[in-house]
Amino acid sequence: MTHAAPAPPAPKRRRNRPWTHRTSTGADVTVAVLLFLVEVVVFLLAAFGYGMEAWAAQGNQERIDAARLADIAWMSHFLLATLVLAGLAMLSRARWTAVSQFLAAAAAAALLVLAQHDYDRAHPTPAPRPGPEYVPCHSGSGRCN
C-alpha cells in the first residue's frame, strides 16, 4: 500500500499593507514637498480670509474678536490635521513626508501659541473682587494698617 506524500503547505499570502515596505525615496520626497506646499497655501489663504474679515469689521470690536477666535479655532484644527497626516506618513514608512509634516505641525503650533497669546494679552481677565472682610483705607480715617 502506498501513501501519497502530503501536499506542501500553501504559502502565506502577504498582504500589501503600507507598513510592510518602505516608501520609495522619490515618491516620498515628492509627496513631502507637494503636501507641504499645499498646507502652506491653505494656511495663508485661511489667515488672509480671517484677516480680511477682521478688516471688514471696521472697528467693531465684537466682530474683530469673533474673527480672531475663529482663526485660532481653525489653526487648532489645522494643527490636528497636520499631526494626523504625520502619523499616516509614519505608518506608511515615508520618512521625508513625516519629517515635513512634523515641521509643518511645529510651525502651526508656534503660530497658534502666538495668536492665542496675542488674544489673551488683548483681553486680560478682570481683577478678582475683594472678599467681605476687605475694608478700604481712606486717608485720614485712622483705620489703615
Protein Blocks (a to p, Z undefined) as FASTA:
>chain_A
ZZddddddddddddddfklpccdfklmmmmmmmmmmmmmmmmmmmmmmmmmmmmmnnopa
klmmmmmmmmmmmmmmmmmmmmmmmmmmmmnopaklmmmmmmmmmmmmmmmmmmmmmmmm
mmccddddddfklccddehklpaZZ
